[in-house]
Amino acid sequence: MCGIVGYIGKRDVAPLLLEGLQRLEYRGYDSAGIALHASGKAGGLKTAKAKGRVRELESRLPKRFAGSTGIAHTRWATHGAPNDVNAHPHVDAEEKVAVVHNGIIDNASDLRTRLTADGVVFLSDTDTEVLAHLIARSQAETLEEKVREALRHIEGTYGIAVLHADFPDRIVVARNGSPVVLGIGEKEMFVSSDVAALVSHTRQVVTLDDGEMATLKADDYRTYTTEGSSTSAQPTTVEWEAESYDMGGHDTYMHKEIHEQADAVDRALRGRIDDRFSTVHLGGLNLDARDARAVRRVKILGCGTSYHAGQIGAQMIEELARIPSDAEPASEFRYRNPVVDPDTLYIAVSQSGETYDVLAAVQELKRKGARVLGLVNVVGSAIARETDGGIYVHAGPEVCVVSTKCFTNMVVSFGLLALHLGRIRDLSVADGKRIIEGLRKLPAQISEILANEAEIEKLAGEYADAKSMMFIGRVRGYPVAREASLKLKEVSYIHAEAYPASELKHGPLALIEPAMPTVAIVPDDELLEKNRAALEEIKARSGRILAVAHQVQEKADHTIVVPKNEDELDPILMGIPLQLLAYYTAKAMGRDIDKPRNLAKSVTVE
């Protein structure tokens, strides 16, 4: 994986493809490349590839590198080290076929062995190169048939775009487990793995389903299955505009997105609160009151930040709706042969709506007859289409690899769902009103926290020299500690671990020393004194403490004070200053904040 862009029309393609790749840089990558149908008498395919950023590729483009049809790619390594040779696009020996590919070909090793025995010489270490050779060796008459024949040999996931020197009037694309989006223009067509590369040119898009292919010509497109049957995919309008992907005067996207959270939360709440019945409207759930009352358990599935949001969501649902709930990494759930209970409501959480581990879990659950809801940020994404209903979190485009505003909106959306389920069941009108008032306070309280940014920047300087940090919290605070630990690791590369505060004495206290700071989540709730006791234990062992609390903590070396909301909603606010802490720690260390090493935004491989 990581990013695919393609164009066919009348414009000079190389600048368009470079622009599209730059729009996708936020996804994380290690190399980039372009292939195009060369204009002029010679014709044929031309390629240019480079390890590193898109600017490195741009600097290496030949002077005569013109055409009006091409494909491009940013690669995040799965097979083979990051280098010029392993960069996409990959071509066959005669350079008649060029392929860009997101995903993983599981049987690539067997295919390489077979093709090598037939005399094929491989240049790269990638799994993708087998596709170029399979397509080139096909005896089928059309490019569509050549691609379809090659895909019959493939086991695994793919989002691909293919050029062929003998078919300069078309691009053929296909999807299985990795997103492919068509952009419909005026006598020009686009393709990408992400709408971010399309919105500056068109907002009319077609999202392919798994097992679907498409042929793009300058003035038309058609969709069909990998078996050859026609499909009737229709364009939809993207709600986000190109300006949503601009930095807006901030130094980084991460900084911008942290500061967008008050507005993002307001969007998540807008039009959903029902004051008359002290509940919320969530029409997209497709879950009526009778079905909701029949739910006996809730299981939330996500990966990384989405999993942590799910942990907070599970606690909210248990507290407000009194339904046993828990969260689990989707990447683990799908491999442990879980018991699928018909009385369990499953919720799949993903910012992109394309996270492969989550999507695969959804598909397995649907196969077994489970009811699955989606909680995603991207309208029309695979998880949104495959689930029975769900909630769009309305965070807006999130460009930085490290998630901030989407995490916050996911947790707010879980708060809405918990309130909805609670009011259907046994949550009182008074408690419903209390939670609604708390939700309405959130945007202003988020702005209040962000107004203290300078103080948090100064604190980051105090802790940026740490080689390792510990994060602790109890019950509601523990998922906050886990997410804050992940943020620090992702963006600063400082080793960090999160533990329940109650577990300190069961092992982690052995790590406490002056060089090992602890970040403690200390909400002013029924566990306040228990949390303070944990601070005493750390202080008795000469540990440094940074507390995030509703009041200054005497035993802490520093305290970030956040405004108080309802106990159930406090985790939403307590995570926000720790996003800033991670940001400013990384900034102090000179990290590439928007594109942390080794990571990608939308993880569409296992």
Solvent accessible surface area in square Angstrom, and as a share of the most:
residue,aa,sasa,rsa
1,M,7,0.03
2,C,0,0.00
3,G,0,0.00
4,I,4,0.02
5,V,6,0.04
6,G,0,0.00
7,Y,1,0.01
8,I,6,0.03
9,G,10,0.10
10,K,168,0.71
11,R,102,0.37
12,D,77,0.40
13,V,0,0.00
14,A,6,0.05
15,P,77,0.48
16,L,19,0.10
17,L,0,0.00
18,L,13,0.07
19,E,56,0.25
20,G,3,0.03
21,L,0,0.00
22,Q,81,0.36
23,R,56,0.20
24,L,0,0.00
25,E,33,0.15
26,Y,19,0.07
27,R,5,0.02
28,G,2,0.02
29,Y,16,0.06
30,D,29,0.15
31,S,0,0.00
32,A,0,0.00
33,G,0,0.00
34,I,0,0.00
35,A,0,0.00
36,L,0,0.00
37,H,17,0.08
38,A,15,0.11
39,S,73,0.47
40,G,65,0.62
41,K,215,0.91
42,A,104,0.80
43,G,24,0.23
44,G,35,0.34
45,L,18,0.09
46,K,82,0.35
47,T,54,0.31
48,A,11,0.08
49,K,51,0.22
50,A,0,0.00
51,K,109,0.46
52,G,24,0.23
53,R,51,0.19
54,V,0,0.00
55,R,164,0.60
56,E,73,0.33
57,L,0,0.00
58,E,86,0.39
59,S,89,0.57
60,R,122,0.45
61,L,36,0.18
62,P,68,0.43
63,K,211,0.89
64,R,211,0.77
65,F,14,0.06
66,A,46,0.36
67,G,7,0.07
68,S,43,0.27
69,T,7,0.04
70,G,0,0.00
71,I,0,0.00
72,A,0,0.00
73,H,0,0.00
74,T,0,0.00
75,R,7,0.03
76,W,62,0.22
77,A,31,0.24
78,T,51,0.30
79,H,59,0.26
80,G,29,0.28
81,A,61,0.47
82,P,52,0.32
83,N,54,0.28
84,D,51,0.27
85,V,77,0.44
86,N,2,0.01
87,A,0,0.00
88,H,7,0.03
89,P,1,0.01
90,H,6,0.02
91,V,30,0.17
92,D,11,0.06
93,A,87,0.67
94,E,132,0.59
95,E,99,0.44
96,K,75,0.32
97,V,0,0.00
98,A,0,0.00
99,V,0,0.00
100,V,0,0.00
101,H,2,0.01
102,N,0,0.00
103,G,2,0.02
104,I,36,0.18
105,I,1,0.01
106,D,97,0.50
107,N,21,0.11
108,A,5,0.04
109,S,80,0.52
110,D,93,0.48
111,L,1,0.01
112,R,60,0.22
113,T,94,0.55
114,R,130,0.47
115,L,8,0.04
116,T,79,0.46
117,A,88,0.69
118,D,84,0.44
119,G,59,0.56
120,V,18,0.10
121,V,109,0.63
122,F,33,0.14
123,L,134,0.66
124,S,4,0.03
125,D,90,0.47
126,T,2,0.01
127,D,6,0.03
128,T,1,0.01
129,E,4,0.02
130,V,0,0.00
131,L,0,0.00
132,A,0,0.00
133,H,7,0.03
134,L,21,0.11
135,I,0,0.00
136,A,34,0.27
137,R,106,0.39
138,S,7,0.05
139,Q,162,0.72
140,A,21,0.17
141,E,152,0.68
142,T,50,0.29
143,L,0,0.00
144,E,6,0.03
145,E,74,0.33
146,K,23,0.10
147,V,0,0.00
148,R,31,0.11
149,E,62,0.28
150,A,2,0.01
151,L,12,0.06
152,R,155,0.57
153,H,79,0.35
154,I,19,0.10
155,E,107,0.48
156,G,21,0.20
157,T,12,0.07
158,Y,14,0.05
159,G,0,0.00
160,I,1,0.00
161,A,0,0.00
162,V,0,0.00
163,L,0,0.00
164,H,7,0.03
165,A,27,0.21
166,D,79,0.41
167,F,36,0.15
168,P,79,0.50
169,D,66,0.34
170,R,39,0.14
171,I,0,0.00
172,V,0,0.00
173,V,0,0.00
174,A,0,0.00
175,R,1,0.00
176,N,49,0.25
177,G,3,0.03
178,S,0,0.00
179,P,6,0.04
180,V,2,0.01
181,V,10,0.06
182,L,0,0.00
183,G,0,0.00
184,I,32,0.16
185,G,21,0.20
186,E,148,0.67
187,K,129,0.55
188,E,26,0.12
189,M,9,0.04
190,F,7,0.03
191,V,0,0.00
192,S,0,0.00
193,S,4,0.03
194,D,25,0.13
195,V,22,0.12
196,A,0,0.00
197,A,4,0.03
198,L,1,0.00
199,V,9,0.05
200,S,47,0.30
201,H,53,0.24
202,T,16,0.09
203,R,86,0.31
204,Q,73,0.32
205,V,7,0.04
206,V,3,0.02
207,T,37,0.21
208,L,0,0.00
209,D,69,0.36
210,D,49,0.25
211,G,26,0.25
212,E,13,0.06
213,M,0,0.00
214,A,0,0.00
215,T,4,0.02
216,L,0,0.00
217,K,70,0.30
218,A,33,0.26
219,D,105,0.54
220,D,81,0.42
221,Y,44,0.17
222,R,120,0.44
223,T,8,0.05
224,Y,1,0.00
225,T,38,0.22
226,T,27,0.15
227,E,136,0.61
228,G,37,0.36
229,S,68,0.44
230,S,98,0.63
231,T,48,0.28
232,S,92,0.59
233,A,25,0.19
234,Q,126,0.56
235,P,49,0.31
236,T,88,0.51
237,T,88,0.51
238,V,16,0.09
239,E,91,0.41
240,W,31,0.11
241,E,86,0.39
242,A,20,0.15
243,E,115,0.52
244,S,39,0.25
245,Y,11,0.04
246,D,63,0.33
247,M,67,0.30
248,G,61,0.58
249,G,84,0.81
250,H,54,0.24
251,D,107,0.55
252,T,21,0.12
253,Y,40,0.15
254,M,0,0.00
255,H,32,0.14
256,K,22,0.09
257,E,2,0.01
258,I,0,0.00
259,H,60,0.27
260,E,46,0.20
261,Q,0,0.00
262,A,15,0.12
263,D,95,0.49
264,A,0,0.00
265,V,0,0.00
266,D,59,0.31
267,R,81,0.30
268,A,0,0.00
269,L,14,0.07
270,R,153,0.56
271,G,75,0.72
272,R,32,0.12
273,I,32,0.16
274,D,18,0.10
275,D,85,0.44
276,R,202,0.74
277,F,107,0.45
278,S,7,0.05
279,T,22,0.13
280,V,4,0.02
281,H,106,0.47
282,L,16,0.08
283,G,72,0.69
284,G,44,0.42
285,L,2,0.01
286,N,100,0.51
287,L,14,0.07
288,D,86,0.45
289,A,57,0.44
290,R,201,0.73
291,D,49,0.25
292,A,0,0.00
293,R,122,0.44
294,A,55,0.43
295,V,9,0.05
296,R,138,0.50
297,R,113,0.41
298,V,0,0.00
299,K,24,0.10
300,I,0,0.00
301,L,1,0.01
302,G,0,0.00
303,C,38,0.23
304,G,39,0.38
305,T,16,0.10
306,S,11,0.07
307,Y,28,0.11
308,H,12,0.05
309,A,0,0.00
310,G,0,0.00
311,Q,30,0.13
312,I,3,0.01
313,G,0,0.00
314,A,6,0.05
315,Q,45,0.20
316,M,2,0.01
317,I,0,0.00
318,E,65,0.29
319,E,57,0.25
320,L,5,0.03
321,A,2,0.02
322,R,169,0.62
323,I,1,0.01
324,P,59,0.37
325,S,12,0.08
326,D,51,0.27
327,A,19,0.15
328,E,23,0.11
329,P,38,0.24
330,A,0,0.00
331,S,39,0.25
332,E,110,0.49
333,F,3,0.01
334,R,47,0.17
335,Y,140,0.53
336,R,123,0.45
337,N,127,0.65
338,P,11,0.07
339,V,138,0.79
340,V,30,0.17
341,D,59,0.31
342,P,123,0.78
343,D,68,0.35
344,T,8,0.04
345,L,1,0.00
346,Y,6,0.02
347,I,3,0.01
348,A,1,0.01
349,V,0,0.00
350,S,1,0.01
351,Q,29,0.13
352,S,13,0.08
353,G,0,0.00
354,E,14,0.06
355,T,20,0.12
356,Y,32,0.12
357,D,19,0.10
358,V,1,0.00
359,L,0,0.00
360,A,11,0.09
361,A,1,0.00
362,V,0,0.00
363,Q,61,0.27
364,E,52,0.23
365,L,0,0.00
366,K,70,0.30
367,R,170,0.62
368,K,74,0.31
369,G,63,0.60
370,A,7,0.05
371,R,84,0.31
372,V,1,0.00
373,L,2,0.01
374,G,4,0.04
375,L,1,0.00
376,V,3,0.02
377,N,2,0.01
378,V,35,0.20
379,V,77,0.45
380,G,27,0.26
381,S,3,0.02
382,A,1,0.01
383,I,0,0.00
384,A,27,0.21
385,R,87,0.32
386,E,58,0.26
387,T,16,0.09
388,D,51,0.26
389,G,12,0.12
390,G,17,0.16
391,I,7,0.03
392,Y,69,0.26
393,V,0,0.00
394,H,60,0.27
395,A,0,0.00
396,G,7,0.06
397,P,11,0.07
398,E,7,0.03
399,V,7,0.04
400,C,0,0.00
401,V,12,0.07
402,V,0,0.00
403,S,13,0.08
404,T,0,0.00
405,K,5,0.02
406,C,0,0.00
407,F,5,0.02
408,T,2,0.01
409,N,0,0.00
410,M,2,0.01
411,V,0,0.00
412,V,0,0.00
413,S,0,0.00
414,F,0,0.00
415,G,0,0.00
416,L,0,0.00
417,L,1,0.01
418,A,0,0.00
419,L,0,0.00
420,H,28,0.13
421,L,0,0.00
422,G,0,0.00
423,R,53,0.20
424,I,38,0.19
425,R,52,0.19
426,D,120,0.62
427,L,19,0.10
428,S,54,0.35
429,V,89,0.51
430,A,74,0.58
431,D,49,0.25
432,G,0,0.00
433,K,118,0.50
434,R,71,0.26
435,I,0,0.00
436,I,3,0.02
437,E,83,0.37
438,G,1,0.01
439,L,0,0.00
440,R,121,0.44
441,K,100,0.42
442,L,0,0.00
443,P,25,0.16
444,A,73,0.57
445,Q,19,0.08
446,I,0,0.00
447,S,55,0.35
448,E,94,0.42
449,I,4,0.02
450,L,14,0.07
451,A,85,0.66
452,N,66,0.34
453,E,27,0.12
454,A,78,0.61
455,E,82,0.37
456,I,1,0.00
457,E,79,0.36
458,K,153,0.65
459,L,13,0.06
460,A,1,0.01
461,G,51,0.49
462,E,79,0.36
463,Y,2,0.01
464,A,18,0.14
465,D,103,0.53
466,A,7,0.06
467,K,173,0.73
468,S,23,0.15
469,M,2,0.01
470,M,0,0.00
471,F,2,0.01
472,I,3,0.02
473,G,0,0.00
474,R,47,0.17
475,V,86,0.49
476,R,23,0.09
477,G,2,0.02
478,Y,49,0.19
479,P,2,0.01
480,V,3,0.02
481,A,0,0.00
482,R,68,0.25
483,E,7,0.03
484,A,5,0.04
485,S,2,0.01
486,L,40,0.20
487,K,1,0.00
488,L,2,0.01
489,K,73,0.31
490,E,32,0.15
491,V,1,0.00
492,S,0,0.00
493,Y,52,0.20
494,I,7,0.04
495,H,93,0.42
496,A,0,0.00
497,E,61,0.27
498,A,20,0.15
499,Y,62,0.24
500,P,35,0.22
501,A,3,0.03
502,S,39,0.25
503,E,75,0.34
504,L,0,0.00
505,K,120,0.51
506,H,128,0.57
507,G,44,0.42
508,P,14,0.09
509,L,25,0.13
510,A,96,0.74
511,L,87,0.43
512,I,15,0.08
513,E,88,0.39
514,P,80,0.51
515,A,67,0.52
516,M,14,0.06
517,P,0,0.00
518,T,0,0.00
519,V,0,0.00
520,A,1,0.01
521,I,3,0.01
522,V,1,0.01
523,P,6,0.04
524,D,53,0.27
525,D,21,0.11
526,E,119,0.54
527,L,36,0.18
528,L,21,0.11
529,E,113,0.51
530,K,115,0.49
531,N,5,0.03
532,R,72,0.26
533,A,50,0.39
534,A,4,0.03
535,L,3,0.01
536,E,84,0.38
537,E,49,0.22
538,I,0,0.00
539,K,72,0.31
540,A,81,0.63
541,R,114,0.42
542,S,71,0.46
543,G,1,0.01
544,R,65,0.24
545,I,0,0.00
546,L,0,0.00
547,A,0,0.00
548,V,0,0.00
549,A,0,0.00
550,H,24,0.11
551,Q,70,0.31
552,V,109,0.63
553,Q,4,0.02
554,E,159,0.71
555,K,76,0.32
556,A,16,0.13
557,D,65,0.33
558,H,59,0.26
559,T,21,0.12
560,I,6,0.03
561,V,68,0.39
562,V,3,0.02
563,P,23,0.15
564,K,77,0.33
565,N,10,0.05
566,E,40,0.18
567,D,42,0.22
568,E,18,0.08
569,L,0,0.00
570,D,3,0.01
571,P,6,0.04
572,I,4,0.02
573,L,0,0.00
574,M,2,0.01
575,G,9,0.09
576,I,1,0.00
577,P,0,0.00
578,L,4,0.02
579,Q,4,0.02
580,L,0,0.00
581,L,3,0.01
582,A,1,0.01
583,Y,3,0.01
584,Y,18,0.07
585,T,2,0.01
586,A,0,0.00
587,K,94,0.40
588,A,69,0.53
589,M,62,0.28
590,G,65,0.63
591,R,78,0.29
592,D,66,0.34
593,I,12,0.06
594,D,14,0.07
595,K,43,0.18
596,P,4,0.03
597,R,145,0.53
598,N,119,0.61
599,L,60,0.30
600,A,11,0.08
601,K,26,0.11
602,S,8,0.05
603,V,61,0.35
604,T,0,0.00
605,V,5,0.03
606,E,106,0.47
